[in-house]
Amino acid sequence: MKEPGPDHPITITPNPHRIRVVLGGVIVAETTRALTLKEAGLPPVQYIPRADAEWDLFEKTNHTTHCPYKGDASYYALTAGGVERANAVWSYEDPYPAVAAIKDHLAFYPNKVDAIEEFTD
């Protein structure tokens, strides 16, 4: 386990805007409780509470990855509107203490969904 620091900063902040994720023209997740994770030089990622996702559209896969700063990620396939995407969603079910806030949240690959929309109204 590595700790975030000056050489690899990670910040997690509440996002006050509405975040909506769409696949196949179907809203698969929508929330006003997203967390924005910014990690080093990577693009920001919106983490959406599991409770704000349409769980009947998700199916856990056997795919996993490991991040030395966040822990082990589990993956989910997503099917909506006749569109199927393998491993489109990931979640840290037992994240390291430095990023504990993302527990019970989901993140989506932008290139595997139609849109990740942010509404500022």
C-alpha positions in Angstrom: 0.0 0.0 0.0 1.3 3.4 -1.0 0.1 6.7 0.6 -0.9 9.6 -1.5 1.6 12.5 -1.2 3.3 15.3 -3.1 4.6 12.9 -5.7 1.2 11.2 -6.2 -1.6 13.4 -4.8 -5.1 12.1 -4.5 -8.0 14.3 -3.4 -11.7 13.4 -2.9 -14.3 16.1 -2.7 -18.1 16.2 -2.7 -19.5 17.3 -6.1 -22.4 19.6 -5.6 -23.8 19.0 -9.1 -26.1 16.4 -10.5 -24.2 13.6 -12.2 -26.0 11.3 -14.7 -24.6 8.3 -16.5 -26.3 7.1 -19.7 -26.0 3.9 -21.7 -28.2 2.9 -24.6 -30.3 6.0 -24.0 -31.1 4.7 -20.4 -30.1 6.5 -17.2 -28.0 3.8 -15.4 -27.0 6.1 -12.5 -28.0 9.6 -11.3 -26.9 11.4 -8.1 -26.4 14.7 -6.4 -24.0 12.9 -4.0 -21.0 12.1 -6.3 -17.5 12.3 -5.1 -14.8 13.7 -7.4 -11.5 11.9 -7.2 -8.5 13.7 -8.6 -5.4 11.5 -8.8 -2.0 12.9 -9.9 -2.2 13.9 -13.5 -5.1 11.8 -14.4 -8.6 13.1 -15.4 -11.0 13.6 -12.5 -13.3 10.6 -11.9 -16.9 10.8 -10.5 -17.7 8.2 -7.9 -21.4 7.6 -7.6 -23.0 6.0 -4.5 -24.2 2.5 -5.3 -27.6 3.4 -3.9 -28.0 5.8 -6.8 -27.5 3.2 -9.6 -30.0 1.0 -11.3 -28.6 -2.3 -10.0 -30.7 -4.5 -12.2 -28.5 -3.3 -15.1 -25.2 -4.3 -13.5 -23.5 -7.7 -13.3 -20.3 -8.4 -11.5 -17.5 -9.9 -13.6 -14.4 -11.8 -12.6 -12.1 -9.0 -13.7 -10.1 -7.2 -11.0 -7.3 -4.7 -10.9 -5.0 -3.4 -8.2 -4.0 0.2 -7.5 -1.2 0.6 -4.9 -2.9 3.8 -3.7 -6.5 2.7 -3.6 -6.6 -1.1 -3.3 -8.3 -3.8 -5.3 -11.1 -2.9 -7.8 -14.0 -5.1 -8.7 -15.7 -4.7 -12.1 -19.2 -4.8 -13.5 -20.7 -5.3 -16.9 -23.5 -2.9 -17.8 -26.5 -3.7 -20.0 -29.0 -1.0 -20.9 -31.1 0.0 -24.0 -29.9 -3.1 -25.9 -26.2 -2.2 -25.4 -23.8 -4.4 -23.4 -20.5 -3.2 -22.1 -18.1 -5.5 -20.3 -16.1 -4.2 -17.4 -17.6 -0.7 -17.9 -17.8 0.0 -14.1 -15.4 -0.4 -11.3 -15.6 -0.2 -7.5 -13.2 -0.4 -4.6 -15.2 -2.5 -2.1 -12.5 -2.3 0.6 -10.4 0.8 -0.3 -7.3 1.7 1.5 -7.8 4.2 4.5 -6.5 7.2 2.6 -9.4 6.9 0.1 -12.0 5.3 2.3 -14.6 7.8 1.2 -15.0 5.9 -2.2 -16.3 2.7 -0.5 -19.8 1.8 -1.7 -19.3 4.0 -4.8 -19.1 3.2 -8.5 -17.0 4.8 -11.3 -17.7 4.5 -15.0 -15.3 4.4 -18.0 -16.3 7.3 -20.2 -15.5 5.4 -23.4 -17.8 2.5 -22.3 -21.0 4.6 -21.7 -22.9 7.0 -23.9 -22.3 9.9 -21.5 -21.3 11.0 -18.0 -23.2 14.3 -17.7 -22.8 17.0 -15.1 -25.6 19.5 -14.5 -24.7 22.7 -12.8 -28.3 24.0 -12.3 
